[in-house]
Amino acid sequence: MRVFVTVIDLGSQSAAADHLELSRPVVSRYLSELENWVGARLMHRTTRKLSLTTAGSEILPRCRQMLDLSTDMQATVSVPDDTPRGLLRISVSTSFGQAQLADAMAAFVKRYPTVSIDLQMLDRTVNLVDERIDLAIRTSNDLDPNLIARRLTVCRSVICAAPAYLREHPAPRRIEDLSLHNCLTHSYFGKNLWHFELDGEQVAMPVQGNISANEASTLLRATLAGAGVAMLPTYQAGVYIHSGELVRLLPRAEPRQMNVYAVYASRKHMPSALRCLLDFLVVRFPEKPAWDIGL
């Protein structure tokens, strides 16, 4: 595989032979053995140039992956076994990723510089196996039972609006007053019905408005612009409430809480980098998160 990749990268068998310090016949033999093993011709060979066949185009990136894996395996024995290393692909919602996880990952890689993080900001539920995701951060009360979840913290929400909006519209005093307001809603969470806990009872309130979005960051920007009243997670809205850019409304009515989980596919052969990340996140996001202080 290394011979095949080198031939393609350098453009000729002779150049690959010189680079790898092999004879030209050995290079040809290795290419033939790879084609026999794959069961297909990988290159068109002429006296002037080499070009990949369809099979070669399919095989080339996989050979590169195998070589990367080989290099990683060799690196594994050159450092202590308990040193976390390698690439971790993490899926997270855009709002939580921007508001909280990006800073957390900066702190994590500073502590573990041999780990690389690939953040996938996705506002949909991903298939961890199919999309090669090592860890997903999910906010939910209903997780897939086939996945392994480690609870991190709680996700609270608040009803809020910008001062500019409240100068033109009287602040709601009861949850029933929300029907008089332009409510900015999430496409997937409570688009037409907001759920509250009020004096120990569960209450659902119909809402409507002229802006909805499939992720909370867009709703936050619209709320800051004075477009209406929104239900936003405290991990995102808390800093704006403290600064006065948003005003918390209906403090006695607590929107339904959800849990924040770290979700992964299997405990078998878990890399040390993933174990360290899980432990790091548990400490970083405790039961009473910093963003809820003072709210």
N, C-alpha and C positions, 0 to 999 in steps of 0.2 A: 504493500500500500504506500509506503514512503517513497519507493521508487516511482510508482505511478504518479503520485502528487508532484514529485520533483520534476519529472518529465514534463508535465503540463505547465508547471510554474516557470520552468526555464526554456521551454519551447522545443527541446530536442533531446533525444536519447544520449547523444554524445555529451551535451552540456550536463545532463543529470549524472552521467557516469563520472565526469570530472569532479563534480560537486560532491558526490557521495564516495569518491575514491573507489569506484568499482570499474571493472572492465565493461566494454560495450556489450560483449556476449552475455555477461551476467545480467545486465540491465534488461536485455531482450528476453532472457529466460524468465526473469522475475515477472515481467509484464505478461508473458504467455501463461505462467502459472496462475497469476491473478485472474486472467480471462477464463482459464479452464475452471477455476474454482467458482467464479461467478456464473459461468455458463453463457457468456455473451462477449462479443467483440467490443472493446472499450474505445479504441482509437482507429481512425483512418490514417494509415501511414503512407506517405509519399516521399519522394526524394527531397521535396522542397519544404513541406510543412506537415505538421500533425494537427488533426482535428478530432474532437470528441464525437463519438456516436451518441445516439439517444441513451443507450445504456450507460455509456461513460459519463454523460452529464448527470445521470441519476446517482451513479456510484461515487463520483468525485466528492461531493459534500459529506457523504457518509464516511469516506476514507479519512477526510480531514477530522471528523469527529472522533474516529477511532484513534488517530494519532494524538489528538488532544488528550483523550482519555489515557492513553499510554504514558504521555508525559506527566499527567496528573498522578498516575499510579507510581511512577518513579519518584516524583516529588514527595509522595506520602511517606516514604521511608527515609527521607533526608532530613525530616524535622520531627520533633517529638509527637507521639501518637495523639496526645490530647490537645494539640494545637489546632484550633478551628481554621479551616481554609476552604477555598473554592467559591463557586458562584451559587447564590441563592436567588431564585425567582419568587417574588412576592406579589400577590394580587391584593389590591385594596381599593376601596371607593375613592373617587377623586376628592371628596370633601375631607375625609379622615386622613387621606394621604397628604394633602396639602397642609391641613391644619395641625396635624400631630405626628404622622409617621415619618415624614421627610426629616424632621429634626432628630427624631429618635434614631433613624438609620445613620445619620451623620455621626451621632455619638457612638453608635455600635461599631462602625468601621474604624473609627478613631481608636477604639479599644482593641479591635481585632483587625489589624491592617491587612492580614492575609485573606480576608473574606471580601468578596465583591457582592453587591446587591443590585439586582435588576428589578426595579419597581414597575409593576404593571397597574396603571390607574384605570380601573375598569368598573363601570357602574352596571354590572351584570354579574350573575353567578357563573363562575367559570368551572369547567371540568378540570380538576387538578391534574389528573393523569394525562388526558388528551392534550392539554395546553402546557404540560411540563412545569406546573407551578409547585414549588416546594412548600409554600405556606400562604394561606389566604387569611386576611383579617375581615371578619364578617360581623355585622351588627344584625342580630336576629333573636327571636325567641323560638324559632322552629328550624333546627338544623337537620341536615341529611344524616340519618343514623348510621350510614355506611362510612362516614368520615370520623376522624378522631379530632376532638375539639378540646382546647384548653381555655377555660374562661379567664379573661383578662380583667375586665372592669364593667361598669354599668354605663349605658348611654342614656342620659336624660335629655329632655328637650324643653324649650321654653317658647312661650308665645311672645312675639316682640314686633316692634315697628320702629321706624325712624322718626325722630322729632318732627321732620318736615311733614310726614304723613299725619301725625297727631295734631299738628297745628290746623289742619283742614278737616279732621274727623275726630269727634269726641272718643276718647279711649273707652274700650268696652269695660263695663263693670261686672258683668256676668258672662258666662260662656254663651248664653243665649244671644247676647249682643253681637256675637261674631257674625250672625246672619246679616247684620247691617254693614259689614265691612267687606272690602275686597281682599279675600284671603288667597295668598300665594301658596300653591300646593305642589307636593311632590307627586310625580306620575305614578309611583309604585307604593308609596307609603301615605295612606290617608288622603287620597286625592279629593274625595267627596265627603269624607267622614273623619273627624278628628276625635281621638279617644283620650279621655281624661280620668284621673282619679280625684274625686271631689268629696271631701269629708268621709273618706273611707269607702265610697261607692264608685263603681265604674260607670262612666257616662259617655255616650257617643253623641257628637254634635255635627249635624250636616253643615258643610261650608261650601262656598263657591267663590270664584274669582276669575280674572281675565288672564292670569299667567300661571302656567304649570311648567315644571321642568323635571327631567329624569335624574338630576343630581343636585345636591344641596348647595353647592358653591354658586350656581346660577341664581338660585332663590335668595341666597345671601346678598349677592350684588343688587338684585332687584329690590330687596327690602331696604338696603342702605340708600338706594336711589329714591326711596319714598313711594314705591309702587303700591304698598299695601301691608297687611299683617301676615306674618309667617310663623310656622312652627319649625324651629331650627334646633339642631343639636347643640348642647352647651359647649362641647369641645370646639365648636366653630364660632358660635355667637357670643360666648362668654367674654372674650377680650373686647368686643365692641360694646357690650353692655357696660363693662367697667369704664370704658372711655367716654361713654355718653353718646356714642354714635347710634346706638340702638337703645330702646326703652323696653324693659320687661313688662309684660301685661299679665293680668289675671294670675298673680303669684299663688293664690290659694288653689288654683286648678292645676294639678300636676299632670302633664301629658304622659301617656303610657310609656313606661321605661322598657328598654331592651338591653340585652347583654352584648358585650363585645368579646368575640372569641378569636383565638388563633386556631386555624383549622388546617390539618394536613392529612395525607392519605394513609400513611402506614407508620407503625413504630419499628418495623424491621429495617435493619441496616440504616438507621437514621444517622446522617453525618454529624460530626461533632459541631459543625457550624450551625446546624439547625437546632441542636439541643441548646447551644449557647444563646441563640437568638430567642428561643422560647423563654428561657430563664431571664434573659434581659428584659423582654417585654412584660413579664409578670411584675418585675420590679418597677419598670417605667410607668406602667398603667395600673396602679393599685385600685382597691375597691372604692376608695374616695379619691378620685383623680384631682389633680391640681386645678384643672379648668372649672371644676364645680365650686371651688372655694369662693365664698361671698355671694353665691347665687341662691 
